[in-house]
């Protein structure tokens, strides 16, 4: 969970009173999460941008249903993911996911984390390739948890499943991915 | 187990190096679209009030249905109570529900196929006389189904509409806090439990209520038929039972939902 919950609470309270500047700050704060979540679901940057934009407009109109003091991320994610899923359904076709790794170290980038450094470049490329090829439910839950770095509650909201289902579904998806990873 | 944790570590390790497409700045576009609506749109109280006023103005300008429609939206402070269907003279021709703007008339089996959830029927009322499906752009995300019941023993029928009970279903959740704020003065809301599901018995003069549909959108709904309404949140399906019912009759109907 990102920090500054009190500031979020204040922003949402102001937005609920019709303060558009406050809502713009909410959009700024959560647009990356919204766009990337929609991207994982729609597999298209253009669709993800439209879905995220529509979701923020809908979220504004549904602000009164946001409970004071609640965590905004699950609430927003539910709206964003629904919007993205609706777009996938109406498009009637699926694009191939384009998740890739950054090629090489780019000047100005932060140094890789210790975890990243421990995994070789080849391994990382192979892993991301295998994730891209997973069956949809497996791919979505792994991308939500490890690439979008969502909590269990947030993953449940994004995927529209009960929180209790997240753990079991994730465990099965991980087992299948690991099996493929170790096959070669 | 530790191997699995290690594998999870590998996945987490590559998160920082994913080449995501650049996040577009959505602020200007979102602001433009929000301000395109009048400021009062964001206020649900005002929105509810405006909805009632607009409906009232439009309908009251149309004399033949003035009385009937006013009853549907509860613009009157009392509802006619009759124990049987009155003489047909005040009833306009055509199916009962068509006059209530419930959408497209269909059959029960077609309605079951048309929606993604399992339709719940109050068994104690028998088969509905009419079934309607509605999927409006501004309606609940997965549409709405309304079951129309004409005269039923022991349940007063609106002499103006010929309907005794309307059962409306949509996917969504009820926000009780918000719910309480929007039904307005002169209305009492009593939380009830039916077959383990949370519900609300609304009596008095409710005009509109809001719920959050399956896409997380707030939806304004107009109560069409009577002063008293029971709303049940049946595991993600909102079931609304409207009719000139006593509290016990409504609870009995809800208990027979299957």
Interface residues (C-beta under 8 A of the other chain):
Chain A: X18 X20 X23 X24 X27 X28 X31 X32 X34 X35 X36 X39 X45 X48 X49 X52 X53 X56 X57 X58 X59 X60 X61 X62 X63 X64 X65 X67 X75 X78 X79 X82 X83 X86 X98 X99 X100 X101 X102 X103 X110 X112 X113 X115 X116 X117 X118 X119 X123 X124 X127 X128 X131 X142 X146 X147 X149 X174 X175 X177 X178 X181
Chain B: X4 X7 X8 X9 X10 X11 X12 X13 X14 X15 X16 X17 X18 X19 X20 X21 X23 X24 X25 X26 X27 X29 X30 X31 X33 X34 X35 X37 X39 X41 X42 X43 X44 X141 X175 X177 X178 X210 X212 X214 X215 X216 X217 X218
